[in-house]
Amino acid sequence: MTRVAISGIPGRLASAVAAGIASADDLELATLYNPNRAGETFLDIPIAARQAEVDCDVVFESTEPNVVMENLRAWRAAGFHAVVGTSGFTKERLNEVRSFWGDDGPGCLIAPNFSIGAVLMMRFAEIAAPHFTGIEVVERHHHDKPDAPSGTSIATAARIAAAGGSSLDESVEIVAGSRGAMIEGVRIHSLRMEATLSDQEVALSKSGELLSIHHVGTEYESFVDGALLAVRHVPSTSGVNVGLDGALEAAARN
């Protein structure tokens, strides 16, 4: 039985994953952590207000981007495995985690998106990238999402770039920012709208044809299956790993 702590309760992702863990036969919801919720409970479990009160095998970290690094340093010092659902991990932030996490000891799995469909969307975009001359990413999320661009779009752009894809860049911006943000040569356009959870299109073009790879998430429960796969997989890893690909492959072998 793997004992899991949730950091970031009662956030929307954290709450959905906590409920999924509580329903799983092979996982135990051991601790809930949020320093701003002292004295409250969730699923009849008290919420711990101090990091020293967290006791588990794996921490599912789903807090704000401005506090996630402090938490990860604490979980590494405690020797916990970690699964990270906080958004906004650029290459620089990933390198920062690697600098203090190290290659030995517990595993840290940082997932830009826990939706199985979103993971496949990124993989399909990576496969298609070398065959197209112009690629751009358009992501839409709920209006109160605290960061832009999304972690999923950053990871998608990085995978496209690594596969040899890039955006066409011949237009001159009359208004600064109108062509979006550039991540490793791939442009990202971030929309923040009400009545939207998670929506990303990878638009690819070359002479004579267009391809659109589009994923839409409609509820937070869509992230639970992937999050539980990550929680089950991370104890078998060490160092910092990015994305769910390894967890999906391990599940397929089993």
N, C-alpha and C positions, 0 to 999 in steps of 0.2 A: 504494500500500500504506500503510494507516494503522498507525502504530506505537503500541501500547497498553501502558501500565503498569497493574499491578494493585496497589492499596494495601489491605492487610488479609489477605494470604495468611498462613496457610492456612485462613481462615475458610470457612464452608460456602458462602455465596454467592460469595465471591471465588474459591474453588476451582472451582466449577461454571462461572463465567464465564470463568476462565482457560482451562479445558479447551475451552470453546466457541470462544474466540478462537484458540487453538492449532490448531483444526480448520478455521478459516475460510480461504478462499483469498485474501480481500482484506484480511485483518488479520494483523498480526505481534505476537506476544507478546514485547515488547521488554524490559520490566523488571518485577521483582517487588519489593515493598517491605514490610518489617515490621521496625521497629527492635528488636524482641524476638526475632528469628529469625536473627541474624547467623551466617553460616557454613553455614546450611542451604540446601537446594535444593528446588525444586518443579518437576515436569516437566523435570528436569535443568537448570533455570535457577537460578543463584545468587540468593538473596534479599538485596537491598540493605538495609543498616541505616541509611543516611543519606539524607535527602531530596536532597542534592546529587548523589547517584549515580543518581537517576531521570532517564531520558532517553527522551522519547516525544513523540507528538503529542497523545494523549488519556490521561488518568489515569482509571481506574475506581476510585472511592473507596468502600471498603466496610469501614470501621473502626468502633470503638465511638463512641457519641455524645459521650463526654467528650474525644475527641481529634480529631474530624473537623474542627472549626473551624481548629485549628492547621495541619492538613494542607492544607486548602483555601486558607489564606492563603499557604502555601508554593507551591502549584501555580499560584495566580494570579500571584505574584511571578515565577515561572519562565516564565509565558506559555503554560502548557498549557491545553488544553480539559479539562473534567472532567465525568464522569458520576458521580452520587452515589447509592449504594444504601444508605447508612447511614440508619437509621430515626430517628423522633422529631423531624422538622422541623415545629415549630409555626410560626404566623405570625410570632412574635417571632424565631425562629431563622432563618427565611427572610429577614426584614428585615436581620438581622445579616450574612448572606452578601451580600446586595445592597449593604450599606454599604461593604464593602471590595472586592467584585468589580467593581462598576461596570457601565455599560451598553455600553461599547466593548471592543474586544479579544476575547479568547477567549470561548467559550460555556461555561456551567455548567448542566447539566441535572440537576435533582434529581428523582428518581422515587420516589414512595412505594412503588411496587410495579412489578416488571418483568413480571409475568404478564399475558399478553394478556387472559385471562379476567377478572382483577381490574380491569384498566383499563376493560373494557367494563361490569363491574358498577358501577363508580363513575359512568360515563357514564349508564347506565340509571337509576341512583338520582337523578342530577341532572335527567334528563328528567321523572321521575315526581314529584319533590318538590313542585312547585307545585299538584299535584292532590290532595294528601293533607293532613290536618290534624295528624297525629301521626306522627313519624318517629324511630326509634331505631336505633342501630348496636350489634351484638353481635359482638365479634371474639375469636377463640380462636387462641392461638399456643402453641408449645412452651414447657415450663415454665421453661427457662433463658433465654428472650428477655430482653435486658437493660433493656428499656424498656416502659412502658405509659402511655397507650394506644399502639397501633401507629401508625406513620406513615401506613399505608393508611387507618386509621379516622379519623385527624385530617384527612387530605386529603378523605375522603369527606364528613365532617361539614361541612367548609368549602364544598365544592361544593354540598351540599344547602342550606346556609344562603344561599349566593349566589343560588341559584335560587328562594328564597322559602320553603323548608321549615324546620320547627322541630319540637321535641318538645312534647307536652302536658306541662304542669308544674303540676298541681293537687294532687298528693299531698304529704303532709308526711312527711319522713324521721323515723322513730322511732329508727333507727340511722343515724348519719352515713355517707354514702357508698353507702347501699343503692340509690339511684337512679342511680348511676354518675357519670361525669364529664361536665361540660357544656362543649362546644366550640361557640362561636358560636350558642348556642341549641339545639344538637342533643346529645342524651345518648349517651354511649359506655359500653358495658359490656365490660370486658376480662377474659377468662378465660385462665389459664395452666395448661396440662395436658400431661402426658406423652402420647406417641403422637399429637401434633398438630403439623402444620407451619404451615399458614396456612388460616384459615377465617373468613369474614366474612359476616354476614347484615345486610342493611338491611331493617328491618321497618317497613312503612308502613300507616297505617290512616285510614279516614274512615267516616262513618256508613254502615253496611251492607256494608262490604267491607274485606278485608285483602290486602296484597300483600307477598310476601317475595322479595327479590333476594339470592341466596345463591351465594357462590363458595367452592370448596374447592381448595386446592393440596396435592398429595400428595408432591411431591419437588422438590428444588432445581433440577433440570433444567428445570422449568416456567418459571423466570425467565430462562433463557439467551437465548431468541429475542428477547424484549423488550430485554434488556440489549445485545445486539449491534445491534439497531435503533438504540438510543440512541447507542452508540459511533459508528456510521456517520453518524448525523444531526448530532451536536453540532458537528463542525467547520464546518458551514454556518450556525451560529448565533452570536450574541453576547449578552453579559449573562446574567442568571439566568432560566432557564425551569423550570417545574414540571410534571412529568407527561410521559407518553409520547404524548399526543395529537398533538403536532406531528410526532413521529417516525413515528407510524402513518400520518398523512395524507401525509407525504412519501413513504413507502414505497408507498402506494396509487397516488400519481401516477406513480411510476417503474415 
